[in-house]
Every structure is written in structure tokens, then in C-alpha cells.
Amino acid sequence: MSMKTAVSIPDHVFEEVERLARRLKKSRSELYRRALEEYVARHCEDHVTEAMNHACDEIGEESDTFISTAACRILERVEW
């Protein structure tokens, strides 16, 4: 099931999408859909948390003191 909608975008963005669609042999609709899905996924905290939890579950919970200490030092230097 899908919803049709109309949006206004700048001409230069439309032209870039046209070129990309031709190069990838995809429809504009598919490119816009994928772009919106990616944008929403990046900005939805629940999705980010779910992805991180999934990655942690796959990796396992083995604790390595060296890695934990190094990770903490790196995180202390990163601007959030």
C-alpha cells in the first residue's frame, strides 16, 4: 500500500534526482522513497537504538578491559 503526495522541491534538487535516476536506472519515485526512508531512519531515535541493540546482540557481551578503556577514552574526546 502506498500514498501519493505532492511536494515542492528546488529545481536544482529535481535536476540532480533526474540525473541520478537515469544513472541508476531507477524511477524518481523510488529515489524519493528511498531518500525519505533513509532520512527518517537516521532521525528516528527508536530506529537508531534498535539498530545499536541489534548490533550489540550480534557481537555478544564479552568484555575486554583494554577495548572498554580505549572506547571510553575516545568517547570522552568526541563532541556530542
C-alpha positions as CSV (number, residue, x, y, z in Angstrom):
1,M,0.0,0.0,0.0
2,S,1.3,3.5,-0.8
3,M,0.3,7.1,-0.6
4,K,0.7,9.6,-3.4
5,T,1.7,13.1,-2.3
6,A,2.9,16.3,-3.9
7,V,5.9,18.2,-2.6
8,S,7.7,21.2,-3.8
9,I,11.5,20.9,-4.2
10,P,14.0,23.4,-5.6
11,D,14.8,23.0,-9.3
12,H,18.4,22.1,-8.7
13,V,17.4,19.2,-6.5
14,F,14.9,17.9,-9.0
15,E,17.6,18.1,-11.8
16,E,20.1,16.1,-9.6
17,V,17.4,13.5,-8.9
18,E,16.7,13.2,-12.6
19,R,20.4,12.6,-13.4
20,L,20.8,10.1,-10.6
21,A,17.6,8.3,-11.6
22,R,18.9,7.9,-15.1
23,R,22.3,6.8,-14.0
24,L,20.9,4.2,-11.6
25,K,18.1,3.2,-13.9
26,K,15.5,3.8,-11.2
27,S,12.4,5.9,-11.1
28,R,12.2,9.3,-9.4
29,S,9.6,7.9,-7.1
30,E,11.9,5.1,-6.0
31,L,14.7,7.5,-5.3
32,Y,12.5,9.9,-3.3
33,R,11.0,6.9,-1.4
34,R,14.5,5.6,-0.5
35,A,15.8,9.0,0.4
36,L,12.9,9.6,2.7
37,E,13.2,6.2,4.3
38,E,16.9,6.8,5.0
39,Y,16.2,10.3,6.3
40,V,13.5,9.1,8.7
41,A,15.6,6.2,9.8
42,R,18.5,8.5,10.6
43,H,16.4,10.8,12.6
44,C,14.2,8.4,14.5
45,E,15.8,7.7,17.8
46,D,14.0,4.4,18.3
47,H,15.3,3.1,15.0
48,V,18.9,4.1,15.9
49,T,18.5,2.5,19.3
50,E,17.1,-0.7,17.8
51,A,19.9,-0.9,15.3
52,M,22.5,-0.4,18.0
53,N,20.9,-3.0,20.2
54,H,20.8,-5.5,17.3
55,A,24.4,-4.9,16.5
56,C,25.3,-5.4,20.2
57,D,23.3,-8.6,20.3
58,E,25.1,-10.0,17.3
59,I,28.5,-9.1,18.7
60,G,27.8,-10.6,22.1
61,E,28.7,-9.3,25.5
62,E,32.3,-10.5,26.0
63,S,34.1,-7.8,28.0
64,D,37.6,-6.8,27.1
65,T,39.1,-4.3,29.6
66,F,41.6,-2.9,27.0
67,I,38.8,-2.3,24.4
68,S,36.4,-0.8,27.1
69,T,39.1,1.6,28.3
70,A,40.1,2.6,24.8
71,A,36.5,3.2,23.8
72,C,35.9,5.3,26.9
73,R,38.9,7.5,26.2
74,I,37.8,8.0,22.6
75,L,34.2,8.8,23.6
76,E,35.5,11.4,26.2
77,R,37.2,13.3,23.3
78,V,34.3,13.2,20.9
79,E,31.9,16.2,20.8
80,W,28.3,15.0,21.2
